[in-house]
Every structure is written in C-alpha cells, then in structure tokens.
Amino acid sequence: MNRCGHCKSPMAEGKVRCGLCRRWGLPVDEAHPEAEGGQGHVSLGKVKASELARLSGFQGPVARAFDKAVSRFVRGGVYLFSGDPGAGKSTVTLQLVAGFDGRARIVLGEEMKEAVKERANRLGLRQVGHVDVIETNDVDEVLDVDEPYQLTIIDSLDALGDAEVGGTPGTAHQKSAVLHKLEKYARVTKETLVVLSHVNKQGEYAGGMDLSHLVTATLHFEKTDEVLRTLKASKNRGGPITHVNALGELDGSAAFRMTELGLEVAGSRAENTRSRIAARAAAAGRKETRS
C-alpha cells in the first residue's frame, strides 16, 4: 500500500497529493520504503533522456522567443527571472502566459489583479480567459490547488513567505525556504514555474543570497536603453544557452523592443534605431505637455 510521505495516511495509486494533509509529494510504498521520494536507485543506462519533457503550446513571437531563450521550457522546471528596475519583467511574463495555450496562472504578491487586467487591456491581450490569478503572500496557498497548472508566473519571490519559517518575506532565509517548497512542488507535479526576483544595485539577488543552485535556470532581463531589452541566461540545466540578439545573430541573448503595446521581438538595426527616435520624441512630447 502507498502512504503519504508526510502524514503516512493511505494514498491511491498514481496520486501525488495526499487527500488528508493536502501536501504534494511522491507516495511511499510500504513494501519498498527505500524508494521514498521517487524510484530509488536506478541504472543510468535505463534512464531515457527523452523523458525530460518540454512544455509546448507557446503562440506569438514574444512567447516563442522567450521559450527559445531557455532552450524550451522543461516541464517541472523552475526559472528564476530577475531584471533591472523598469525593464518590463511583469509585462514580458504577462505576454508569455497570455501566449500559452494551456492551463496557466499568475501569482500576485505585490500587484492587484485589476492592475494586471488593465495592463493586459493596454497591451491588447484579449485572449486571457485561460489564465487564473491569485493574490497571496503565502507560499502554501500557491501550492493549495486540486489540479496542477502547466505554467505559473510568480510575481514575486520577494513577496512570498513561509509561515513555518521565521522572519519576514524577502529575507534570505525566507526566500530560500519558499524556493525549496516551490522546487519540490514543481518536481512532483511537473508544473513549470517562472519566479520573478528583485536584484540590488550590484545585480545580485535581493536578500544577499545566491539562489541559482535551487533552480533549473537563471534569467536576467536587462534594460539596454529606453527601447531595447535583453534576456540573458547565466545558467540553464534544461539545455544549451543559444539565443538570438537584435540582429538575428547567435550571441547568448534574446532581444526585445519596448513599445506602447508592450514588448516585441527586436528586429533589424534600422528598426531599433527608429524605435529609439520615436521613444525619445514621445518622451519629449510628454515633457512639453507637462511644462
């Protein structure tokens, strides 16, 4: 008989969430307790690399470019996404989840759902009925779902807390504990998580701790200038780092261009120059209007 690895209550075959304590985790087979947490020791020769399943269903240029930038999302992978202030992390992840045709959600720890819907309207994202939103600062509420999603955006790690751990959200101890819970949940449910995180002026994760060893990949969204944004991966366990820059060249990054309707994949050098000129003219016009 299979039993919950947490409360030891019986679990039905094939289930990964206990019906009693509601925790996620692979069940323990009483006849083979050494296999707790998985299948126990297996021969590497019997492991199939093809079983590292990829998440599919991304539509639209921004969503596809983001997926390509991480060498395709791994099902059950956790992606730590940082960026310069004002670079557009929330915007590009909203476009990512809106361009995904599976079950998806956004976890809001800092913004209200009405603000996100307003941004979606401004960006012209009308097909967002498949995206659920939840406002919470409790990581256990994030895990409390009857059916796992396929893709989840968490905005942000700094705003989530774990009641079982002392301290306030955003501290190094709290962020580590929260990320540990999220990683274990993703590994068991095969739900892909994109976790936004703040960085300090030195470009390090806020909280003074290196969290990269806990995740599948670390991504950084860099504000190159008033128009161009560059998505770079400094680590990726899910595949090689091969991205496309603004000129269509392989250089280890993926480039986007900020417009009034959100981010779009950057085009040629001439197009990017025209976008910069337009952005500066718009900014100058706004300044004159205020004066």
N, C-alpha and C positions, 0 to 999 in steps of 0.2 A: 504494500500500500504506500502511496505517496503522501507525504506530510509536509506542511508548511515549514520552511527552514527557520521561521521566526517564532511562531506560536505553537508549532507542532500539531496543529489540527489537520484532519484529513483533507487532501486536495484531489480533485478529479483529474483523470488522465488528460494531459495536454494543456492544463491550466497553468498560468504563470502569475496569477494573482489570488491570494487567499481570500476565501469568502467570509472568513471570520475576522481576522485582523486587518484585512484590506490592503496588506502590503504586497509589493511586487517582489518576485524572486523565483528562481527555479526551484521546484519541489525536491524534497529529499526522499529517495526510495529507501524504505526501511530495510529491504533485503540487501541493498548496496549503499550503505551510508557513506562510504568513501567517495561517492560520486556527488556529494553535496556541492551545489553551486554550478553544476554542469555535468559533463560526461566523464569526469575523472581523467586519468591519463589515457591518451590515445596515441597511436603511432602517427608521426608526422606524414609518413608515406600514405596514410589513408585519408588525410585532410585534403579537400578539394579547394583550390584557390578560387574556383568559380563560385563557391558558396558565399564569398564576400559580396553580398547582394548590393546592387546600386539602386538608388531612388530614381524613378523615372517619372515623366509627366510634366516637365517644365516647358512652358509655352512663352513665346515672346522673346525678343532679343536680350533684354536685361536679365531675365530669369535664366535663359540658356547660357549667357556669358558668365553669370555667377556660378552656375553649375559646372561649366567648363573650367573656371578658375580654380576649382578644388578637385579637378580631375574626376568629376562626377561625385555627387554626394553618396556616402555609404549609408545604407540602412542601419540605424542604431548608432550612427556616428555622432559625436559631439564636437561642434565647431565654435571655437572661441573667437568672437568678432569684435575687435577694438577699432578705434579710429580717432582722428583729430576732431576736436570740438567743431561742430557746424559742418562736418564733411558730408553728412547725409546718411548716417547709418540706419536710422529709423525709416528714412524714405526708401533706400535701396532694398531693405529687408521687407518692407511692405510691398514693393513691386515684385520681389522674389516670391512671396507667399501668394500674392494675387495671380501670379503667372504659373502657379502649380495647380494641377487639376485633380489632386487627391484631397484627403481629409487633412485640414491644416488648422492651426490656431496661433494666436498671438497672446502671450502672457505679458500683461502690463503692470509693472511695478512703480512706474513714475508718471505715466500719462493716463488720461481718462479715455474711455472707449469712444466718446463723442469726438474728441480731438483727432483720433485716428481715422474715424469715418469722414471727418471734414477734410483731412489730408487725402484720403482716397478719392473723394469727390473732386478735389482740386487737381489731382493727378489724372483724372478721367478714368479711374479704375472702377468700372461698373459691375464687373463680374466678381464679386467678393462674397457671394452667398455661401460659398463652401468654407469660408474662414470664420472660425469662432474666436471670440475674445474673452479674456478673463482678467479682472483687476484683482491682484493679490500681492501681498508681500511675504506669503508663507509658502515655502517650497513644498510642504506636504499637500497643500491644495492643488499645486501643479500636478502632483502625482496621483491625485484622487480622481481618476477617470475610470468609467466602466469599460471603455474600449479605447485602446491607444490610438493616437493620431499617427499620421505618416510623417508630418513635418510640423515642428513647433518653433516659433521665434520667441525668445525670452528677452524682454527689454525692461530691466537689465539684471545682470548678476549682482550688481551693487545694491539693488533694491530688494533682493530676496533674502529671507532669513530662515534659520532652522531653530525652532523652539526648543529642540533637545540640546542645543549648544548655547553656551553663554555668550554675551556680547551683543552688539548691535549689527544690523545688516551693513555690509560694506567693509567690515574689518577683515583682516587676513584670515583669521580663524573661521569666521562665518562663511566667507567666500569659498574656502577650501571644503568645509563641511557640506555646503549646498551643492558645489560642483561634484563632490563624491556621490551624493544622492542622485543627482541628475544623470551622471555617467552610468551608475548601476541600473537605474530605471531604463535608460536608453538601450543598454546592452541586452536586458531581458526582453523588452517589448519590441525592439527593432524600430523604435521611433527616432527619427533624426532631429537633433536639436541644434539650432543656431543661437548661441548665447552671446548677447551683447555685453561688453565690459568697458568701463571707463579706463583711461590711461592718464598718468600725470604728465607734467611738463617735460619730463625726461623720456617720455614714451613708454614707461613701464606701467604694468597693471596697477591701478589704484588699490591700495591696501598693502603695498610693499611685499608682494609675494609672486613668485613665478608659478603660474597655474598651467603652463603649457604641457607639463608631463601628465596631466589628467585628461587630456582631450585628444581627439583624432587629428585636428588641425588647428593652427592659429592663423588668423587672418587680420590684416590691418588695412583700414580704409584711409588713405592719405589725401589730404586736400592740397593738390599740387598748386593751384591758383584759384581765382574766382570761378572758374569754369570746370577745369579738369579734376577728376578724382581717379586715384589709382588703387586697385585692390591687389594686395600682395600677400602671399602665404610664406611664412618663415619656416613652417613645418607642416608636413602632411603625411600621416601614416596611411592614408587611403589611396595614395598614388603619387606619381611624379609631379613636380611643380613646373608645369608648362602652360604659360598664359600668353595672351596676345595684348600688345600695347596699342596705343592710339594709332600707330601707323601700320598695324597688321603684322608686326614683327614679333617673333618669339623672344621675350626678354625677361620672363619671370614675373610678369604683372599683367593685370587686365585693367583697361582704362574705360572710364565712363565720363560723360559730359553732363553737367548740371544745366537744366533748362527750367522754364517756368512750369512745365508739365512733368517735372521730376527728372530722373536720370535716364540717359540713353547711352547706348554703346558709342564710344568715341569713334569718329570717322577719320578722314584724311587731315593732314596738317592744315590745309586751307580751310576746311570746315571748322576746325578747332579755333583757328585764328578769327574767323568770322563770328564764332560764338563768343569769344572773349570781347571783341569790339562791341557786340550787341549788349553783353552783360555790363560793360563799362558805361555805355550810353544810357542804359536803363537806370543804372545806379546814379549817374549824373542827373538824369531827369527827376528822379525821386528827391535828390538833394535840393535841386532848384525849386521843386514844388513846396518842400518844407520851409525853405527860406522865403 
